[in-house]
Amino acid sequence: MASLYTQQGKNIRKTWFLMTGFLVIVIGLGWIVSQVYGNAAILYAAVVFSLFMNVTAYWFSDKVALAATGAKEADSVKYLELHRILENLAITAGLPKPRLYVIDDPAPNAFAAGRNTKHAVVAVTTGLLERLDRTELEGVLAHELSHIGNRDILVMTVAVVLAGFIAIVADIFLRMSFFGGGNRDNKNPLLLIAAVAAIILAPIAAQLIQMAVSRKREFLADASGALLTRYPDGLASALTKIASYGAPMRKANHATAHLFISNPFGAHEAGKFVAKIFSTHPPVEERVAALKGMEV
């Protein structure tokens, strides 16, 4: 029977495969554009720019996430118990205690961000604090600490940057195609058609891979969080309560949606099949079932 550890290893391998897919898309896209326009500098510029964006995302991902969600640092007196729970879980996990933030929002949710374990943050909404009991809150915080310990946040941030970069390159190339430029007269028309098709499809593929990375990481963080608290039912109950709140967060946006423990756009989405494909999170029912079936 598969154990918690084999499930973690399986998800890690799948995530590395997905990240490799991102790199293939970036390099392939740059190569196609450079071939169509007969300029190798385009490929070199694409690689350099992607590296620059990754470095920028590495250093400032936590600040961007906090600013985008309106998170404020949690007062050590007002939120003393919350600080204690997080500190105890961090000690158990062998991690430095992350900086703790609170988002003034009635929608129950939480996220973690940061480039490494020493520069990590955890943010929870006021709605989460109001609706969950202690064991459920421990489950959520353990889930977010698992994201930090597993280095999920950096991986997902890089995924976002790569997806954005692909979209930017696609937009530039399409504009060049429509308004002229390059030496297309001397190029194979089939290559040009293939290039346009690749440019159109690449952002879609990148977005799907980005969401797949997030979904796989959520399962892994659920498993790691259950191992940390030794009580998977706490997180399962928390996820059920969070999912039952249908309204979206006040500052929900697609740039940070994948960071949250649950979809910040609300539980009621039209079309279950379509929602499952394009959502940044796996269905809560699947996550709860996985938690309830675990042996810890």
C-alpha beads as a LAMMPS data file, in Angstrom:
LAMMPS data file: protein, C-alpha beads

296 atoms
295 bonds

1 atom types
1 bond types

-500.0 500.0 xlo xhi
-500.0 500.0 ylo yhi
-500.0 500.0 zlo zhi

Masses

1 110.0

Atoms # bond

1 1 1 0.000 0.000 0.000
2 1 1 1.269 3.468 -0.874
3 1 1 2.476 5.436 2.120
4 1 1 2.592 9.140 2.800
5 1 1 6.237 9.202 1.739
6 1 1 5.686 7.440 -1.590
7 1 1 2.878 9.903 -2.362
8 1 1 5.237 12.793 -1.664
9 1 1 7.932 11.314 -3.895
10 1 1 5.437 10.747 -6.705
11 1 1 4.209 14.336 -6.599
12 1 1 7.754 15.721 -6.503
13 1 1 8.706 13.737 -9.596
14 1 1 5.602 14.925 -11.422
15 1 1 6.337 18.528 -10.477
16 1 1 9.882 18.318 -11.825
17 1 1 8.454 16.915 -15.053
18 1 1 6.033 19.839 -15.309
19 1 1 8.750 22.395 -14.636
20 1 1 10.890 20.789 -17.342
21 1 1 7.934 21.250 -19.660
22 1 1 7.979 24.969 -18.902
23 1 1 11.634 25.244 -19.845
24 1 1 11.014 23.344 -23.077
25 1 1 8.200 25.760 -23.978
26 1 1 10.369 28.820 -23.307
27 1 1 13.368 27.532 -25.272
28 1 1 11.220 26.160 -28.092
29 1 1 9.257 29.392 -28.368
30 1 1 12.425 31.458 -28.531
31 1 1 13.904 29.152 -31.158
32 1 1 10.803 29.304 -33.386
33 1 1 10.648 33.093 -33.226
34 1 1 14.371 33.365 -33.988
35 1 1 14.004 31.019 -36.967
36 1 1 11.053 32.897 -38.442
37 1 1 12.824 36.241 -38.180
38 1 1 16.285 34.908 -38.947
39 1 1 17.764 36.431 -35.808
40 1 1 19.452 34.237 -33.187
41 1 1 19.579 37.217 -30.850
42 1 1 15.859 36.716 -30.182
43 1 1 16.552 33.334 -28.615
44 1 1 19.406 34.716 -26.520
45 1 1 17.274 37.658 -25.399
46 1 1 14.445 35.309 -24.409
47 1 1 16.748 33.216 -22.246
48 1 1 18.369 36.253 -20.607
49 1 1 15.027 37.935 -19.933
50 1 1 13.556 34.757 -18.425
51 1 1 16.534 34.422 -16.095
52 1 1 16.182 38.064 -15.079
53 1 1 12.485 37.571 -14.319
54 1 1 13.221 34.459 -12.280
55 1 1 15.808 36.283 -10.175
56 1 1 13.396 39.160 -9.593
57 1 1 10.613 36.775 -8.588
58 1 1 12.991 34.909 -6.266
59 1 1 13.840 38.004 -4.217
60 1 1 10.486 39.792 -4.116
61 1 1 7.790 37.108 -4.360
62 1 1 6.710 37.442 -0.715
63 1 1 6.437 41.238 -0.850
64 1 1 4.392 41.096 -4.036
65 1 1 2.001 38.522 -2.575
66 1 1 1.505 40.450 0.665
67 1 1 0.889 43.734 -1.138
68 1 1 -1.520 42.151 -3.619
69 1 1 -3.669 40.667 -0.846
70 1 1 -3.524 43.600 1.564
71 1 1 -1.984 41.492 4.326
72 1 1 -0.862 43.227 7.526
73 1 1 1.609 41.886 10.060
74 1 1 -0.186 40.071 12.881
75 1 1 0.099 41.887 16.204
76 1 1 1.913 39.680 18.702
77 1 1 -0.544 40.574 21.485
78 1 1 -3.864 40.542 19.635
79 1 1 -2.985 37.313 17.835
80 1 1 -0.905 35.728 20.601
81 1 1 -2.557 32.307 20.349
82 1 1 -2.126 32.251 16.582
83 1 1 1.567 33.053 16.982
84 1 1 1.916 30.248 19.528
85 1 1 0.262 27.661 17.284
86 1 1 2.466 28.613 14.359
87 1 1 5.606 28.602 16.477
88 1 1 4.863 25.159 17.943
89 1 1 4.212 23.695 14.498
90 1 1 7.360 25.303 13.113
91 1 1 9.424 23.775 15.913
92 1 1 7.875 20.367 15.224
93 1 1 8.640 20.739 11.517
94 1 1 12.201 21.868 12.222
95 1 1 11.628 25.195 10.474
96 1 1 12.222 28.821 11.503
97 1 1 8.959 30.495 12.506
98 1 1 7.667 32.394 9.440
99 1 1 6.529 35.999 9.724
100 1 1 2.794 35.983 10.407
101 1 1 0.274 38.204 8.590
102 1 1 -3.499 38.682 8.728
103 1 1 -5.788 39.648 5.840
104 1 1 -8.973 41.517 6.739
105 1 1 -11.394 39.438 4.703
106 1 1 -14.460 37.383 5.719
107 1 1 -13.610 34.620 3.239
108 1 1 -11.682 31.835 5.027
109 1 1 -8.326 31.250 3.357
110 1 1 -4.557 31.260 3.890
111 1 1 -1.311 31.229 1.942
112 1 1 2.457 31.023 2.354
113 1 1 5.130 32.829 0.352
114 1 1 8.866 33.476 0.366
115 1 1 12.058 32.477 -1.368
116 1 1 13.258 30.048 1.321
117 1 1 12.621 28.854 4.872
118 1 1 14.429 31.832 6.405
119 1 1 12.459 34.410 4.436
120 1 1 8.972 32.914 4.541
121 1 1 5.621 34.408 5.452
122 1 1 2.255 32.902 6.322
123 1 1 -0.956 34.894 5.970
124 1 1 -4.454 33.978 7.139
125 1 1 -7.751 35.786 6.709
126 1 1 -9.912 37.029 9.570
127 1 1 -12.664 34.804 8.183
128 1 1 -10.460 31.760 8.679
129 1 1 -9.802 32.670 12.312
130 1 1 -13.522 33.149 12.953
131 1 1 -14.701 29.862 11.433
132 1 1 -12.106 27.262 12.392
133 1 1 -11.469 25.595 15.725
134 1 1 -7.949 24.989 17.010
135 1 1 -7.375 21.568 15.413
136 1 1 -8.641 22.844 12.057
137 1 1 -6.453 25.937 12.296
138 1 1 -3.456 23.748 13.129
139 1 1 -4.194 21.706 10.018
140 1 1 -4.234 24.809 7.807
141 1 1 -1.043 26.237 9.299
142 1 1 0.660 22.844 8.993
143 1 1 -0.360 22.791 5.327
144 1 1 1.238 26.207 4.757
145 1 1 4.391 25.219 6.666
146 1 1 4.604 22.163 4.431
147 1 1 4.578 24.426 1.393
148 1 1 7.540 26.250 2.928
149 1 1 9.406 23.110 3.963
150 1 1 8.848 21.450 0.585
151 1 1 10.033 24.625 -1.221
152 1 1 6.716 24.719 -3.052
153 1 1 6.434 28.493 -2.954
154 1 1 9.593 29.080 -4.975
155 1 1 8.594 26.431 -7.518
156 1 1 5.128 27.915 -8.009
157 1 1 6.530 31.438 -8.225
158 1 1 8.924 30.397 -10.974
159 1 1 6.003 28.743 -12.755
160 1 1 4.045 31.995 -12.663
161 1 1 7.001 33.971 -14.033
162 1 1 7.543 31.514 -16.876
163 1 1 3.862 31.524 -17.786
164 1 1 3.832 35.319 -17.817
165 1 1 7.006 35.435 -19.892
166 1 1 5.536 33.076 -22.488
167 1 1 2.417 35.223 -22.731
168 1 1 4.536 38.362 -23.226
169 1 1 6.625 36.770 -25.982
170 1 1 3.480 35.461 -27.673
171 1 1 1.894 38.904 -27.629
172 1 1 5.021 40.571 -29.054
173 1 1 5.345 38.008 -31.824
174 1 1 1.680 38.250 -32.807
175 1 1 1.929 42.034 -32.992
176 1 1 5.009 41.710 -35.177
177 1 1 3.182 39.232 -37.395
178 1 1 0.179 41.500 -37.838
179 1 1 2.007 44.774 -38.293
180 1 1 5.016 43.524 -40.251
181 1 1 8.650 43.092 -39.436
182 1 1 11.264 40.467 -39.965
183 1 1 12.266 38.766 -43.174
184 1 1 9.300 36.476 -43.618
185 1 1 9.381 36.504 -47.442
186 1 1 12.392 34.216 -47.453
187 1 1 10.963 31.832 -44.901
188 1 1 9.124 28.570 -45.404
189 1 1 5.385 29.373 -45.167
190 1 1 4.806 26.133 -43.279
191 1 1 7.324 27.269 -40.667
192 1 1 5.508 30.582 -40.341
193 1 1 2.155 28.821 -39.920
194 1 1 3.654 26.470 -37.329
195 1 1 5.190 29.425 -35.523
196 1 1 1.900 31.324 -35.326
197 1 1 0.133 28.182 -34.084
198 1 1 2.829 27.624 -31.450
199 1 1 2.645 31.236 -30.306
200 1 1 -1.128 31.014 -29.907
201 1 1 -1.087 27.647 -28.130
202 1 1 1.996 28.210 -25.933
203 1 1 0.329 30.561 -23.406
204 1 1 -2.564 28.126 -23.059
205 1 1 -0.185 25.225 -22.467
206 1 1 1.830 27.299 -19.996
207 1 1 -1.292 28.209 -18.050
208 1 1 -2.421 24.598 -17.890
209 1 1 1.011 23.448 -16.687
210 1 1 1.080 26.248 -14.108
211 1 1 -2.264 25.122 -12.708
212 1 1 -1.189 21.482 -12.751
213 1 1 1.908 22.372 -10.701
214 1 1 -0.310 24.079 -8.157
215 1 1 -2.775 21.173 -7.969
216 1 1 -0.035 18.593 -7.452
217 1 1 1.592 20.740 -4.792
218 1 1 -1.678 21.081 -2.896
219 1 1 -1.947 17.316 -2.543
220 1 1 1.658 17.134 -1.386
221 1 1 1.174 19.914 1.165
222 1 1 -1.990 18.238 2.446
223 1 1 -0.051 14.998 2.943
224 1 1 2.894 16.733 4.624
225 1 1 0.577 18.764 6.847
226 1 1 -1.225 15.622 7.966
227 1 1 2.120 14.056 8.861
228 1 1 3.104 17.151 10.833
229 1 1 -0.037 17.309 13.010
230 1 1 -0.627 13.528 13.041
231 1 1 -4.322 14.413 12.638
232 1 1 -5.452 14.535 8.988
233 1 1 -9.105 14.931 10.003
234 1 1 -8.329 18.438 11.280
235 1 1 -7.198 19.657 7.861
236 1 1 -9.971 17.700 6.128
237 1 1 -12.578 19.441 8.299
238 1 1 -10.943 22.827 7.680
239 1 1 -11.007 22.316 3.907
240 1 1 -14.688 21.387 4.062
241 1 1 -15.526 24.562 5.978
242 1 1 -13.423 26.738 3.679
243 1 1 -15.050 25.250 0.579
244 1 1 -18.545 25.807 1.966
245 1 1 -17.983 29.580 1.880
246 1 1 -19.162 30.500 -1.594
247 1 1 -18.206 34.179 -1.857
248 1 1 -14.818 35.198 -3.300
249 1 1 -12.151 37.096 -1.432
250 1 1 -12.273 40.884 -1.776
251 1 1 -8.846 41.053 -3.415
252 1 1 -8.925 37.775 -5.304
253 1 1 -6.755 37.872 -8.411
254 1 1 -5.321 35.351 -10.833
255 1 1 -1.711 36.332 -10.107
256 1 1 -1.821 35.018 -6.523
257 1 1 -4.729 32.541 -6.676
258 1 1 -2.456 29.489 -6.777
259 1 1 -0.784 30.466 -3.486
260 1 1 -3.912 30.046 -1.364
261 1 1 -4.965 26.842 0.324
262 1 1 -8.306 27.056 -1.486
263 1 1 -9.590 28.833 -4.597
264 1 1 -9.984 32.521 -3.595
265 1 1 -12.669 33.060 -6.243
266 1 1 -15.281 31.098 -4.297
267 1 1 -16.699 27.608 -4.351
268 1 1 -19.551 28.115 -6.805
269 1 1 -18.154 27.784 -10.305
270 1 1 -20.126 27.030 -13.450
271 1 1 -19.381 23.675 -15.080
272 1 1 -17.660 21.134 -12.851
273 1 1 -15.631 19.581 -15.676
274 1 1 -14.375 22.927 -17.003
275 1 1 -13.760 24.219 -13.482
276 1 1 -11.648 21.177 -12.663
277 1 1 -9.472 21.681 -15.757
278 1 1 -8.896 25.414 -15.369
279 1 1 -8.879 25.748 -11.582
280 1 1 -5.592 26.338 -9.755
281 1 1 -6.726 23.902 -7.046
282 1 1 -7.911 20.290 -7.130
283 1 1 -11.525 19.637 -6.042
284 1 1 -11.897 19.785 -2.282
285 1 1 -13.741 16.459 -2.338
286 1 1 -10.639 14.754 -3.740
287 1 1 -8.351 16.390 -1.187
288 1 1 -10.613 15.441 1.718
289 1 1 -10.900 11.857 0.465
290 1 1 -7.108 11.608 0.166
291 1 1 -6.656 12.913 3.724
292 1 1 -9.241 10.568 5.201
293 1 1 -7.603 7.603 3.465
294 1 1 -4.111 8.331 4.800
295 1 1 -2.275 6.354 7.429
296 1 1 -0.198 8.518 9.779

Bonds

1 1 1 2
2 1 2 3
3 1 3 4
4 1 4 5
5 1 5 6
6 1 6 7
7 1 7 8
8 1 8 9
9 1 9 10
10 1 10 11
11 1 11 12
12 1 12 13
13 1 13 14
14 1 14 15
15 1 15 16
16 1 16 17
17 1 17 18
18 1 18 19
19 1 19 20
20 1 20 21
21 1 21 22
22 1 22 23
23 1 23 24
24 1 24 25
25 1 25 26
26 1 26 27
27 1 27 28
28 1 28 29
29 1 29 30
30 1 30 31
31 1 31 32
32 1 32 33
33 1 33 34
34 1 34 35
35 1 35 36
36 1 36 37
37 1 37 38
38 1 38 39
39 1 39 40
40 1 40 41
41 1 41 42
42 1 42 43
43 1 43 44
44 1 44 45
45 1 45 46
46 1 46 47
47 1 47 48
48 1 48 49
49 1 49 50
50 1 50 51
51 1 51 52
52 1 52 53
53 1 53 54
54 1 54 55
55 1 55 56
56 1 56 57
57 1 57 58
58 1 58 59
59 1 59 60
60 1 60 61
61 1 61 62
62 1 62 63
63 1 63 64
64 1 64 65
65 1 65 66
66 1 66 67
67 1 67 68
68 1 68 69
69 1 69 70
70 1 70 71
71 1 71 72
72 1 72 73
73 1 73 74
74 1 74 75
75 1 75 76
76 1 76 77
77 1 77 78
78 1 78 79
79 1 79 80
80 1 80 81
81 1 81 82
82 1 82 83
83 1 83 84
84 1 84 85
85 1 85 86
86 1 86 87
87 1 87 88
88 1 88 89
89 1 89 90
90 1 90 91
91 1 91 92
92 1 92 93
93 1 93 94
94 1 94 95
95 1 95 96
96 1 96 97
97 1 97 98
98 1 98 99
99 1 99 100
100 1 100 101
101 1 101 102
102 1 102 103
103 1 103 104
104 1 104 105
105 1 105 106
106 1 106 107
107 1 107 108
108 1 108 109
109 1 109 110
110 1 110 111
111 1 111 112
112 1 112 113
113 1 113 114
114 1 114 115
115 1 115 116
116 1 116 117
117 1 117 118
118 1 118 119
119 1 119 120
120 1 120 121
121 1 121 122
122 1 122 123
123 1 123 124
124 1 124 125
125 1 125 126
126 1 126 127
127 1 127 128
128 1 128 129
129 1 129 130
130 1 130 131
131 1 131 132
132 1 132 133
133 1 133 134
134 1 134 135
135 1 135 136
136 1 136 137
137 1 137 138
138 1 138 139
139 1 139 140
140 1 140 141
141 1 141 142
142 1 142 143
143 1 143 144
144 1 144 145
145 1 145 146
146 1 146 147
147 1 147 148
148 1 148 149
149 1 149 150
150 1 150 151
151 1 151 152
152 1 152 153
153 1 153 154
154 1 154 155
155 1 155 156
156 1 156 157
157 1 157 158
158 1 158 159
159 1 159 160
160 1 160 161
161 1 161 162
162 1 162 163
163 1 163 164
164 1 164 165
165 1 165 166
166 1 166 167
167 1 167 168
168 1 168 169
169 1 169 170
170 1 170 171
171 1 171 172
172 1 172 173
173 1 173 174
174 1 174 175
175 1 175 176
176 1 176 177
177 1 177 178
178 1 178 179
179 1 179 180
180 1 180 181
181 1 181 182
182 1 182 183
183 1 183 184
184 1 184 185
185 1 185 186
186 1 186 187
187 1 187 188
188 1 188 189
189 1 189 190
190 1 190 191
191 1 191 192
192 1 192 193
193 1 193 194
194 1 194 195
195 1 195 196
196 1 196 197
197 1 197 198
198 1 198 199
199 1 199 200
200 1 200 201
201 1 201 202
202 1 202 203
203 1 203 204
204 1 204 205
205 1 205 206
206 1 206 207
207 1 207 208
208 1 208 209
209 1 209 210
210 1 210 211
211 1 211 212
212 1 212 213
213 1 213 214
214 1 214 215
215 1 215 216
216 1 216 217
217 1 217 218
218 1 218 219
219 1 219 220
220 1 220 221
221 1 221 222
222 1 222 223
223 1 223 224
224 1 224 225
225 1 225 226
226 1 226 227
227 1 227 228
228 1 228 229
229 1 229 230
230 1 230 231
231 1 231 232
232 1 232 233
233 1 233 234
234 1 234 235
235 1 235 236
236 1 236 237
237 1 237 238
238 1 238 239
239 1 239 240
240 1 240 241
241 1 241 242
242 1 242 243
243 1 243 244
244 1 244 245
245 1 245 246
246 1 246 247
247 1 247 248
248 1 248 249
249 1 249 250
250 1 250 251
251 1 251 252
252 1 252 253
253 1 253 254
254 1 254 255
255 1 255 256
256 1 256 257
257 1 257 258
258 1 258 259
259 1 259 260
260 1 260 261
261 1 261 262
262 1 262 263
263 1 263 264
264 1 264 265
265 1 265 266
266 1 266 267
267 1 267 268
268 1 268 269
269 1 269 270
270 1 270 271
271 1 271 272
272 1 272 273
273 1 273 274
274 1 274 275
275 1 275 276
276 1 276 277
277 1 277 278
278 1 278 279
279 1 279 280
280 1 280 281
281 1 281 282
282 1 282 283
283 1 283 284
284 1 284 285
285 1 285 286
286 1 286 287
287 1 287 288
288 1 288 289
289 1 289 290
290 1 290 291
291 1 291 292
292 1 292 293
293 1 293 294
294 1 294 295
295 1 295 296
